[in-house]
Amino acid sequence: MREGDQVIPGGAGMPDRWERLWAPHRMEYLKGENRPLAGNEVTCPFCEIPKMSDEEGLVVARGTNAYVVMNLYPYNAGHLLICAYRHVADLTELNQDERNEIFELSAHGMKTLRKVSAPAGFNLGMNQGAISGAGVAEHIHQHIVPRWSGDVNFMPIIGQTKVLPVLLSQTRDELAQAW
């Protein structure tokens, strides 16, 4: 709390040693924005994205059975999703061609991210089912999260805010060009 700041009894603004960073836009995602959930009428975004232009849908590359898209709610700059075109939820529901292409696109995505932004490592993963953390559990997708030394700094830990230094559209353009 700085000298002269107003204190609101019982609310945010109570004096303590913490500075607050607010990211109210995040609440819309938590409430279900762009995610099909029980009680809302949102259609599957991973079925809608392929119908859009690459720029509008933030699509980096398209394959025969799967496509690569920027994560609209990224953990890090360059966070990609590899999505099957077919609307299936589980890895066991994919055919061999779909599984192979998802992993080929994942490997190519890693090479492209290394070329464009030189991450020191990656987190790769598929969350199978809502209970495992899948935001869109009904449509299988592989995450590729580029990582750099020090990318988990005080911002997400203290501020519960992620700083992304580049717009999604700019990152999509750079990755699509390098693809």
N, C-alpha and C positions, 0 to 999 in steps of 0.2 A: 504494500500500500504506500503510495507516495503522499507526501504532505499536500493537503488540500483536496484529496480524493474524497468523495462522498461515501459514507458508510450506510448501507441499507440493513437495518437490524434483521437478523435471521436469514439473509439472502446472500447471493453472490455479491461480494463487495465487503464481506466481513473481513476485517484486517487479519492477514496471516502472511506468511513468507512466500506465497505462491503468486506468480503472475499467471493470468488465465488467457488462453487462446481459445477462441470459440470457432467451431466449424459446424454451424447449424444446418448446412446443406447435407451433411452426413445423415441427419435424422430422417430425411426423406427416403434414403436407401434402406435404413433400418426398418422403416414403416412399410417397405415393399415396393418403392418406386422401381419400375422396370423389371420387377420380379413377379412371376406368377405364384401367388400364395392363396391359401384358402381364404375366401371372403373378398378377393379382388378379381377384377376382370382383365388383368394384364395377360397378354398372350406371350408365348415363349419368345424371348428376345433372340435366342440363337436360331430360331426358325424364321424370324423376320429379317435379321441382318443380311442374309444372302440375297434378299429381294432388293436391297438398296444398292446404290452406287458404292464403290469402294471408299470414296471420301466420306460420304454421308454415314456409312456403317462402320467406319474406321477399320475396314478390312485391309490387311497387309498383303495377303496372297490367297489365292483360291486353288484348291486341288480338285480331284475328281470326287473324292468321298468326304473331304474335310476342308476347312478353311482356317485362316489365321486372322485374328482380330485383336485390336487393342482392348484391354480390360477397361471398362468405363469407370470402375472404382479400383484403381491400381494400388498395389502395395508398394510399388516402386516405379520409377520412370521406366518405360519400356516393357511393362508387364503385359505379356501376350496370353491369349487363350487359343488353343487349337480345338475347334469344335467340329464334331461330325455333322454332316448335313442332315442325316437321318435323326429323327427325334426318338432317341432311346436314352434310358437313364443309366444303364449299368454296363461296365466293361464286357461282361459276359454276353451281352446282347449284340455287340458289334461283330460283324463278320471279319474274316482274316484280312481282306483288302482294306477295310476301314481301320482296323487296329494298326496295320502296317503303315498306312498313310499318316495316321495321327503321330506315330513315332518318327516317321521320316520328316514330317513337317516340324516336329519338336526339335530334332537334331539340326535341321536347316535354320530354324528360328534362333537357336543358340549360336550358330556360326554367324548369322546376320547380326545379332545383338553384339557379339564380340567385335565385329567389323565396325559397327556404327558407334558403340558407346563403351567398349572395352571393360565390361564387368569382370570382377575377379572370380565370380562363381554364380551359381544359379540354384534356385529352389524349383523343383519340378514336382507336380502332383495332381492327382485327381481326387476330389472329395466325393465319395460314393454315398449318396443319401443326405438328407437335410441334417440329420443328427451328427454327421461328420463335418459339417460346416459348408456344405454346398449351398450357394446362394440361389442357384437355379438347378435344383436336384433332378428335375425330370429330363434334362438334356446333358449328356456327357460332354465334358470339356477338360482338357489338360491345361494346367497353369505352367507358364514359364516366367519366373520372377528373377530378373537380373539382380545381382548383389555386388556391392562395392564395400571395401573396408570402411567402416565408420558410417554406413548408411542407416544404421539403427542408432541414432544419436538421441539427444534429450527430447526432441520434438514428439515422437510417438510415445515415449515413455512418460514424460511429464505433461505435455500439452495435449496428448491424445489427438495429434494432428500430424499428418504426413505432408512434407514439403516436396512437391514435384516441380523440378526446375524447368520443365518444358511442357508446352501444350500437347495434349493427346494427338491433335491433328498434325502438328509438326513432327512428332515422333513417328506417326503412321507414315507420313510422306518420306522421311529419311529411311525407315525400314523397308518400305515398298520399293524405293529406288535401289537400295542395296540388295534386295532379295534376288 
